[in-house]
Amino acid sequence: MSKSKKLLEGKTIVFTGSRKPVEAISHAQSFGAKTNYLPLVETIVRQSEKPDFTEYDWLIFTSRTSAEVFCTLNETVTAKIAAVGDQTAAVLEKHGHQVDFIPKVFSADHFIQEFPPISGVAKCLFIKGQMAKNTISSMSMQVDEWTVYDTVLNSDNAKTVTQLKDVVVLFASPSAVSAYRQAGGDWSTIQIAAIGHVTKKAIIANGGTVDFTPKKYTYIEVINEIAKGSLST
């Protein structure tokens, strides 16, 4: 896709995730878009007693934040590691951990379909945030959980986003969707981009219509979808 056409000139894209996606913001700007970063959720690390990692065959991570918290421990583990998403895996690999499994589709519900044939009968530790659903723990194998961070809604930023019109608002989690709706957000005044089918379902369940969603669940790909002006279904 040629960026010389400035396909997003005249558009404003609002990023709302807990982490500022610097590369994706630059990518959007290279297409001519104006950008704004207004996180609707924030993460707070818990100070909790760490488990005995030697008891587990696999450690499972479904978010970049959980991987980052784990890596601050500087643990050397013998367990294999499973990660949902390239960015989650990249954090772990940057800190010297080998990632043994990544699902083809970056979501927990696809993970639980692809992972059991790889792991066999195994004892797993799911390292997670407090708002993670029970999808991973629903697997038939033993899955213990260790919650390492909390997610809180940023109501001030949510109110700011609800006042915006004629912009593309990018939602990357159901939590961000909740923050927007709780602040009184009106779907009809914005275009809506979603990363992941779980986020897309949350938007639809709250009365919205998703205009842009990428087949690969990354910020870069959703910017490409917006630039193409097409909806992947």
C-alpha positions as CSV (number, residue, x, y, z in Angstrom):
1,M,0.0,0.0,0.0
2,S,1.5,3.3,-1.1
3,K,1.7,5.8,1.6
4,S,2.4,8.6,-0.9
5,K,-1.4,8.8,-1.5
6,K,-1.9,9.9,2.2
7,L,-5.0,7.7,2.4
8,L,-5.9,8.9,5.8
9,E,-5.5,12.6,5.3
10,G,-8.3,14.5,7.0
11,K,-9.0,11.6,9.4
12,T,-8.2,11.6,13.1
13,I,-7.6,8.3,14.8
14,V,-7.9,8.0,18.6
15,F,-6.0,5.3,20.3
16,T,-7.5,4.2,23.6
17,G,-5.4,1.3,25.0
18,S,-3.5,1.2,28.2
19,R,-0.2,1.4,26.4
20,K,0.8,4.1,23.8
21,P,1.3,2.2,20.5
22,V,4.2,4.4,19.2
23,E,4.8,2.4,16.1
24,A,1.2,2.3,15.1
25,I,0.7,6.0,15.7
26,S,3.7,6.7,13.5
27,H,2.2,4.3,10.9
28,A,-1.1,6.2,10.9
29,Q,0.6,9.5,10.6
30,S,2.6,8.3,7.6
31,F,-0.8,7.8,5.9
32,G,-1.6,11.4,6.7
33,A,-3.8,10.9,9.7
34,K,-3.9,13.1,12.8
35,T,-3.7,11.0,16.0
36,N,-4.7,11.3,19.6
37,Y,-3.8,9.0,22.5
38,L,-6.5,8.9,25.3
39,P,-6.1,5.7,27.3
40,L,-9.5,4.5,28.6
41,V,-8.0,1.9,30.8
42,E,-4.9,1.8,33.1
43,T,-3.0,-1.1,34.6
44,I,-1.8,-1.3,38.2
45,V,0.7,-4.0,39.2
46,R,-0.2,-6.1,42.2
47,Q,2.3,-6.9,44.9
48,S,1.5,-10.6,45.4
49,E,3.5,-13.6,46.5
50,K,5.0,-15.4,43.5
51,P,4.2,-19.1,43.0
52,D,6.7,-21.9,42.8
53,F,7.3,-22.0,39.0
54,T,9.0,-25.4,39.2
55,E,5.7,-27.0,39.8
56,Y,4.5,-26.2,36.3
57,D,5.0,-27.7,32.9
58,W,3.7,-24.5,31.1
59,L,3.4,-20.8,31.8
60,I,0.6,-19.1,29.8
61,F,0.5,-15.4,29.0
62,T,-2.3,-13.7,27.1
63,S,-1.2,-10.1,27.5
64,R,1.9,-8.0,27.1
65,T,1.4,-6.5,30.6
66,S,1.4,-9.9,32.3
67,A,4.6,-10.8,30.4
68,E,6.3,-7.6,31.5
69,V,5.4,-8.1,35.2
70,F,6.7,-11.6,35.0
71,C,10.0,-10.5,33.4
72,T,10.7,-8.0,36.2
73,L,11.1,-11.0,38.5
74,N,14.2,-12.1,36.5
75,E,13.2,-15.8,37.0
76,T,14.9,-18.6,35.2
77,V,12.2,-21.2,34.6
78,T,12.3,-24.7,33.1
79,A,8.6,-24.7,32.2
80,K,7.6,-24.2,28.6
81,I,6.0,-20.9,27.7
82,A,2.8,-20.2,25.7
83,A,2.0,-16.6,24.6
84,V,-1.1,-15.1,22.8
85,G,0.2,-12.6,20.3
86,D,3.5,-11.6,18.7
87,Q,3.9,-8.6,21.1
88,T,3.4,-10.7,24.2
89,A,5.9,-13.2,22.9
90,A,8.4,-10.4,22.0
91,V,8.4,-9.2,25.6
92,L,9.3,-12.6,26.9
93,E,11.9,-13.3,24.2
94,K,13.5,-9.9,24.8
95,H,14.1,-11.0,28.4
96,G,15.7,-14.3,27.4
97,H,12.6,-16.6,27.6
98,Q,11.9,-19.0,24.8
99,V,8.3,-19.0,23.7
100,D,7.3,-22.5,22.7
101,F,3.7,-21.9,21.5
102,I,1.8,-19.0,19.9
103,P,-1.7,-19.6,18.5
104,K,-2.4,-18.8,14.9
105,V,-5.2,-16.4,15.9
106,F,-4.3,-14.1,18.8
107,S,-7.2,-14.7,21.2
108,A,-7.8,-16.9,24.2
109,D,-10.7,-18.8,22.6
110,H,-8.5,-19.9,19.7
111,F,-5.7,-20.7,22.1
112,I,-7.8,-23.3,24.0
113,Q,-8.5,-25.1,20.7
114,E,-4.9,-25.1,19.5
115,F,-3.0,-25.6,22.7
116,P,-4.1,-28.9,24.2
117,P,-2.9,-31.0,21.3
118,I,0.5,-29.4,21.7
119,S,0.7,-29.6,25.5
120,G,-0.9,-33.0,26.2
121,V,-1.6,-33.6,29.8
122,A,0.1,-30.8,31.6
123,K,0.0,-28.6,34.7
124,C,-0.2,-25.0,33.7
125,L,0.1,-21.6,35.3
126,F,-2.0,-18.8,33.7
127,I,-0.3,-15.4,34.6
128,K,-3.0,-12.8,34.1
129,G,-4.8,-9.6,34.8
130,Q,-7.9,-9.5,37.1
131,M,-10.3,-8.8,34.2
132,A,-9.2,-11.9,32.2
133,K,-12.1,-14.2,31.5
134,N,-12.1,-17.9,32.5
135,T,-11.5,-19.1,29.0
136,I,-7.9,-20.3,29.6
137,S,-8.9,-22.0,32.9
138,S,-11.8,-23.8,31.2
139,M,-9.4,-26.2,29.5
140,S,-9.6,-29.8,30.8
141,M,-6.0,-29.8,32.0
142,Q,-5.0,-28.3,35.4
143,V,-4.7,-24.6,35.1
144,D,-3.7,-22.5,38.1
145,E,-4.0,-18.7,38.0
146,W,-1.8,-16.0,39.2
147,T,-3.2,-12.5,39.0
148,V,-0.4,-9.9,38.6
149,Y,-2.2,-6.7,37.7
150,D,-5.5,-4.9,37.9
151,T,-7.2,-2.9,35.1
152,V,-9.0,0.3,36.1
153,L,-11.1,2.6,33.9
154,N,-10.0,6.1,33.2
155,S,-13.2,8.0,33.5
156,D,-11.7,11.5,32.7
157,N,-10.3,10.3,29.4
158,A,-13.5,8.4,28.6
159,K,-15.5,11.7,29.0
160,T,-13.1,13.4,26.7
161,V,-13.5,10.7,24.0
162,T,-17.3,10.9,24.2
163,Q,-17.1,14.6,23.2
164,L,-15.2,13.8,20.0
165,K,-17.0,13.6,16.7
166,D,-16.1,12.6,13.2
167,V,-13.1,10.6,14.4
168,V,-12.1,7.0,14.3
169,V,-11.9,5.6,17.8
170,L,-9.8,2.4,18.1
171,F,-10.8,0.0,20.8
172,A,-8.4,-2.8,21.8
173,S,-10.3,-4.4,24.7
174,P,-13.8,-4.9,26.1
175,S,-12.6,-2.8,29.1
176,A,-12.1,0.2,26.8
177,V,-15.6,-0.4,25.4
178,S,-17.0,-0.4,28.9
179,A,-15.3,2.8,29.8
180,Y,-16.6,4.6,26.7
181,R,-20.2,3.4,27.3
182,Q,-20.2,4.2,31.0
183,A,-19.1,7.7,30.2
184,G,-22.2,8.1,27.9
185,G,-20.4,7.6,24.6
186,D,-22.5,7.7,21.4
187,W,-21.6,5.3,18.7
188,S,-23.3,7.3,16.0
189,T,-20.9,10.2,16.2
190,I,-17.7,8.2,15.6
191,Q,-16.3,5.6,13.3
192,I,-15.3,2.4,15.2
193,A,-12.2,0.3,14.9
194,A,-11.8,-2.9,16.9
195,I,-8.8,-5.2,17.5
196,G,-10.0,-8.7,18.0
197,H,-13.3,-10.5,17.7
198,V,-13.9,-10.3,21.5
199,T,-13.6,-6.5,21.4
200,K,-15.8,-6.5,18.3
201,K,-18.5,-8.6,20.1
202,A,-18.4,-6.2,23.1
203,I,-19.0,-3.2,20.8
204,I,-21.9,-4.9,19.1
205,A,-23.4,-6.1,22.4
206,N,-23.3,-2.4,23.5
207,G,-25.2,-1.2,20.5
208,G,-22.3,-0.2,18.2
209,T,-21.3,-1.2,14.7
210,V,-17.7,-1.9,13.9
211,D,-16.4,-0.2,10.8
212,F,-12.8,-1.6,10.8
213,T,-11.4,-4.8,12.2
214,P,-8.2,-6.5,11.0
215,K,-7.8,-10.2,10.4
216,K,-4.5,-10.2,12.3
217,Y,-5.1,-8.6,15.7
218,T,-2.5,-5.9,15.8
219,Y,-2.5,-2.1,15.8
220,I,-0.5,-1.9,12.5
221,E,-3.0,-4.1,10.7
222,V,-6.0,-2.1,12.0
223,I,-4.4,1.0,10.6
224,N,-4.0,-0.7,7.3
225,E,-7.7,-1.6,7.3
226,I,-8.7,2.0,8.0
227,A,-6.4,3.1,5.2
228,K,-8.0,0.7,2.8
229,G,-11.4,1.8,4.0
230,S,-12.6,-1.8,4.1
231,L,-14.2,-4.0,6.7
232,S,-12.8,-7.5,7.2
233,T,-15.4,-9.9,8.3
